[in-house]
Amino acid sequence: MAVADHVSAELDDLRAHETSPGMAAVALDLAKAIDATDVPTAKAAVADKLRSIMADLHRLAPVGEKGDTVDDIAEQRAKRRAAARERAGSG
């Protein structure tokens, strides 16, 4: 899989096209530039710029609504409570 494909998927996860469309476009162009060259020094220079932009995009990304640790704990607690209710009802 090409760098541009990975970056595109990450941009989608971050919803970067909604929050920072210009930076998202630049990040994708940089990723395509990495894929288009075989010159190691050019790849390294572009990768450094891409890393910086992606870090900024991560900081600007909206907070996720699901999938963080708090959600995991709440989901586990709900499962335990449901199982306890089921045991109490059948006992």
BELZI-V194988 format. One record per residue. RES is the residue in one small letter. SS is DSSP state (@ for helix, = for strand, . for the rest). PHI is phi in degrees with one decimal (NA if undefined). Layout:
res->RES ss->SS phi->PHI
res->RES ss->SS phi->PHI
This chain:
res->m ss->. phi->NA
res->a ss->. phi->-76.6
res->v ss->@ phi->-57.5
res->a ss->@ phi->-61.0
res->d ss->@ phi->-65.5
res->h ss->@ phi->-64.9
res->v ss->@ phi->-64.9
res->s ss->@ phi->-60.5
res->a ss->@ phi->-63.9
res->e ss->@ phi->-66.6
res->l ss->@ phi->-61.8
res->d ss->@ phi->-63.7
res->d ss->@ phi->-60.9
res->l ss->@ phi->-81.5
res->r ss->. phi->54.6
res->a ss->@ phi->-66.4
res->h ss->@ phi->-67.3
res->e ss->@ phi->-87.7
res->t ss->@ phi->-87.8
res->s ss->. phi->-145.5
res->p ss->@ phi->-61.1
res->g ss->@ phi->-66.2
res->m ss->@ phi->-64.9
res->a ss->@ phi->-64.0
res->a ss->@ phi->-64.0
res->v ss->@ phi->-64.3
res->a ss->@ phi->-60.1
res->l ss->@ phi->-66.9
res->d ss->@ phi->-63.2
res->l ss->@ phi->-63.3
res->a ss->@ phi->-62.7
res->k ss->@ phi->-65.5
res->a ss->@ phi->-65.6
res->i ss->@ phi->-63.1
res->d ss->@ phi->-66.1
res->a ss->@ phi->-84.3
res->t ss->. phi->-117.8
res->d ss->. phi->-113.2
res->v ss->. phi->-83.9
res->p ss->@ phi->-57.3
res->t ss->@ phi->-68.4
res->a ss->@ phi->-67.1
res->k ss->@ phi->-59.8
res->a ss->@ phi->-64.1
res->a ss->@ phi->-66.1
res->v ss->@ phi->-69.0
res->a ss->@ phi->-62.0
res->d ss->@ phi->-64.7
res->k ss->@ phi->-66.2
res->l ss->@ phi->-63.8
res->r ss->@ phi->-59.9
res->s ss->@ phi->-64.1
res->i ss->@ phi->-65.9
res->m ss->@ phi->-64.6
res->a ss->@ phi->-62.7
res->d ss->@ phi->-62.3
res->l ss->@ phi->-65.1
res->h ss->@ phi->-63.5
res->r ss->@ phi->-67.3
res->l ss->@ phi->-86.3
res->a ss->. phi->-64.6
res->p ss->. phi->-65.7
res->v ss->. phi->-66.4
res->g ss->. phi->-64.3
res->e ss->. phi->-88.3
res->k ss->. phi->-147.5
res->g ss->. phi->105.1
res->d ss->. phi->-90.2
res->t ss->@ phi->-61.5
res->v ss->@ phi->-61.9
res->d ss->@ phi->-63.8
res->d ss->@ phi->-62.0
res->i ss->@ phi->-64.6
res->a ss->@ phi->-62.1
res->e ss->@ phi->-65.6
res->q ss->@ phi->-63.3
res->r ss->@ phi->-62.8
res->a ss->@ phi->-62.3
res->k ss->@ phi->-65.1
res->r ss->@ phi->-62.8
res->r ss->@ phi->-64.9
res->a ss->@ phi->-63.5
res->a ss->@ phi->-65.6
res->a ss->@ phi->-65.8
res->r ss->@ phi->-62.5
res->e ss->@ phi->-66.0
res->r ss->@ phi->-66.0
res->a ss->@ phi->-68.1
res->g ss->@ phi->-74.3
res->s ss->@ phi->-96.0
res->g ss->. phi->-89.3
